Amino acid sequence: MAAPFSKTDDSVVVIIGTGAGGGTLANELAQKGISVVALEAGGRYLPEDYVNDEWASFAQLAWLDTRRSDGSFRLARDFAGLPSWIVKAVGGTTTHWAGASLRFQDHEWKALTTYGRVEGASLLDWPIDAAEMDPWYTRAEAKMGVTRTNGLPGLPGNNNYLVMEKGARAVGYDKVHTGRMAINSIAYGNRQACQQTGFCFQGCKWGAKWSTAYTEIPLGEETGNLEVRERCHAARIEHDDKGRVTGVVYFDADGVEQRQAARLVCGLSAETLLAQWKQLDTQTSTMANTSVAADAADLAPVAAPDDTQKQAGVGADAAETKDAAHGDGNPVAAAAAPQASAAANPQDALDGSAAPTEGTALSKAAVCEIDAQKADALGIKVPG
């Protein structure tokens, strides 16, 4: 059957969320002829809809639910009117992310071995390594158009970067340049080059930054195998008496409860949703900023890893330097998960040839920026 699909069609795969993981997986499945219904809590916005204004963009893209605080966490009390920069829109946080797409370094795969046991931390050694992930990184970099890979030049640096580069070279760093970004430095993949307007977090009006909103999702829809239901908020995943998924209950744009039957459900990086699911009440671990990893036994046969990539708070002009963010010297504290990866073979999860593993894991990169006002101390003239 072609989209749109009947709510009683139990042959479809239901994907909750359309961000880096959900949007990519939806397209991968659709391209293989698999019927997919993607539920997205937010609306659909395209480059021509984005607003180059921070506060107006909050109103357009972010979750505007009232914040609450527990324990000693004071953000909601001290900044009651501050929206949460978690995107509620088709494309998810690929609309808002800065595009930083760094590979794990060798030591980051072995955080426990590298750093030992640290009180208050849950460091683990990954059961995979750089060699095993290399083909997936390579595939993702080609799909997303990551700069400084596949012959794609790096992006030019902004004023903050110019200050940092000058300072880094002054103290002896010999490898300093803008980082690997999923933002076009030249026209690539039916997306034009970055225009350096500086509103990456507000949605790229040029479409230069990779986002599932205008890459993966439209490609999947063109096949006729993908239906995206906008402004539909998933409420719970239902199971039969054997524990197998039977469907998803959700609220549509009018607040009316609906149910979509399903043969497989993929729940993606929605910590506010997962926290309410009864099957996750004992074995859910939160990682990185807004990621969730669920115990596979609790979720089975819910398919989990769709190789989510999401960044938050990452500057668009990260510098790769020796002993720095993506260099070849000092180990940097490991992030929660590999940052750039492509979807594993989705058919495996459907035909039983590969068992579902644990849930999505998102990662966060660190970027050092030097205030341009300090440029004089380094003898740098910063362009106006």
JODA-V137601 format. One record per helix or strand of 2 or more residues. SS is the DSSP state (H for helix, E for strand). FROM is the first residue (numbers start at 1). TO is the last residue. If there is no record, write none. Layout:
# JODA-V137601
ss=SS from=FROM to=TO
ss=SS from=FROM to=TO
This chain:
# JODA-V137601
ss=E from=13 to=16
ss=H from=20 to=31
ss=E from=36 to=39
ss=H from=47 to=49
ss=H from=54 to=61
ss=E from=62 to=63
ss=H from=75 to=78
ss=E from=84 to=87
ss=H from=92 to=94
ss=H from=106 to=109
ss=H from=111 to=115
ss=H from=130 to=144
ss=H from=159 to=170
ss=E from=177 to=178
ss=H from=200 to=202
ss=H from=216 to=222
ss=E from=226 to=229
ss=E from=233 to=239
ss=E from=245 to=251
ss=E from=257 to=261
ss=E from=264 to=267
ss=H from=271 to=274
ss=H from=278 to=280
ss=E from=284 to=287
ss=E from=291 to=294
ss=H from=296 to=299
ss=E from=319 to=320
ss=H from=346 to=351
ss=H from=372 to=378
